[in-house]
Amino acid sequence: MGKSVSLRKLPSMTQLLESLEKESLPRPLVVAVARDVLAGLRRKKTASGFAAIASAVHEQLRVLEQSRLQPVINATGVLIHTNLGRAPLSKEVMRQVAECATQYNNLEFELTGGTRGQRGGYLEAGLATLCGAEASAAVNNCAAALVLVLRHLASGEKTEVIVSRGELVQIGGGFRIPDILESSGARLREVGTTNKTSLIDYARSISPKTALILKVHRSNFFMEGFVESPVFPELAQLASRKKIPLVEDLGSGALFRTDCISGLEAERTPDQSLKEGADLVLFSGDKLFGGPQAGIIAGSRRMIAGLKNEPFFRAVRCDKLVLAALQATVESYLTAPEPFKAGQVQLLEMISASTDVLEERARSILSNVGRIKEIELGFESSQARLGGGTLPRSSLPSVALSVRSAGKKAGEILSALRRNRPPIIGYIHRECVFLNLRTVFPEQDVLLIAALKALAD
Ligand SMILES: *Cc1c(COP(=O)(O)O)cnc(C)c1O
């Protein structure tokens, strides 16, 4: 029968591995992939030539290798790029992380008494100060913060969470407010309509089952035209009169006045939300705040203490690396009179770079690359965006290199740049490849120069 004949034709593992001696990936991974490919062929009962099998293994190893977490150059002009790791951290923040991580530290140790202590005391005080809050806590991400808050506040008889129909949003891949609510055991009580929700809508939906009122930042879109929602202080008054907690999920969490930067609209800050009467605010650590992935909760001392006592808190708490990075980021906000110029919050430095400087860099890159065969290089003014579901209406002026070729399609150039080490991620606009310099660090310019020169090969 065909089966035994074809199986005999499969090369042995030893043979196959010998041919893969030069592979750069760790040997156990090469062996595992080779074994997988052979097993697949055996299952399908098909025979292939040795070269074809070796090349199938090789291809799978390349697929695996490209998924290895590695630095890339973000030339997309999207500052908080969710696919590219959101906010990058500064060298100074990482120096402090490394210092704590490579040594023992006082993570849960009280140095004065020499006894067991709490995590993050200093960090929480700093965050609370920045947010104008009585207290604060940090967890794994903003989604976790929301689940924790819902689990804590929606329990027993009170399980209903009131949310406007205009705020039942999806953020990025798979984060949907109604699903998050359901998964935390709360019951969604929708009020109003997509475009209009009034104070009366909220008032009418309050019942003995109401656990909290949740306001959600729309984040990645905006509504214009025939729209209405109650002003926040009025909603806060209603909540306080009815003794119902009011929680605002701010999403991006800017701790600076975004409208001080030309091109950016005003983003509601945690401080503003609490001043206007929210009991708790939640936001991400790695969006406009410019820190590591985290979910920050700030507000009433009593509620924060309750949250930290939840058994679930343990499941979503931050590890020492994140706490160290958050602490360094918080400190740079606290100590810098002008966080933009501090050079410690990498994101803010990129946001505030002047277009003159970007243009200067573009000229210098072009003159360093010189002429390349069949490639036409230039630069022009362009726009950068915040991304990450923040400030969808805003853009920052920027400068982008343009790369055209008579012989190559834009898509081919783009993918050649992605194959560069480190990979360079650009974009196509008007059938031309653009490399936006606002998201490229100045020290990466030499890498861009080398990659552009290599396009000629
Ligand atoms: C981004 C966002 C989240 C999710 O934050 P993560 O830190 O990614 O979990 C939650 N709510 C809103 C409104 C957001 O914009």
The ligand as an SDF file (V2000), in Angstrom:
LIG
                    3D

 15 15  0  0  0  0  0  0  0  0999 V2000
   -7.8610   51.5120   26.2110 C   0  0  0  0  0  0  0  0  0  0  0  0
   -9.0280   51.5200   27.0820 C   0  0  0  0  0  0  0  0  0  0  0  0
   -9.2450   50.4890   28.0000 C   0  0  0  0  0  0  0  0  0  0  0  0
   -8.3340   49.3130   28.0820 C   0  0  0  0  0  0  0  0  0  0  0  0
   -7.1180   49.6520   28.6370 O   0  0  0  0  0  0  0  0  0  0  0  0
   -5.9640   48.5360   28.7700 P   0  0  0  0  0  0  0  0  0  0  0  0
   -4.9720   49.2020   29.6510 O   0  0  0  0  0  0  0  0  0  0  0  0
   -5.4940   48.2730   27.3860 O   0  0  0  0  0  0  0  0  0  0  0  0
   -6.5740   47.3440   29.3930 O   0  0  0  0  0  0  0  0  0  0  0  0
  -10.3530   50.5600   28.8010 C   0  0  0  0  0  0  0  0  0  0  0  0
  -11.2350   51.5680   28.7100 N   0  0  0  0  0  0  0  0  0  0  0  0
  -11.0750   52.5750   27.8340 C   0  0  0  0  0  0  0  0  0  0  0  0
  -12.0920   53.6650   27.7880 C   0  0  0  0  0  0  0  0  0  0  0  0
   -9.9550   52.6070   26.9940 C   0  0  0  0  0  0  0  0  0  0  0  0
   -9.7830   53.5950   26.1200 O   0  0  0  0  0  0  0  0  0  0  0  0
  1  2  1  0
  2  3  1  0
  2 14  2  0
  3  4  1  0
  3 10  2  0
  4  5  1  0
  5  6  1  0
  6  7  2  0
  6  8  1  0
  6  9  1  0
 10 11  1  0
 11 12  2  0
 12 13  1  0
 12 14  1  0
 14 15  1  0
M  END
$$$$
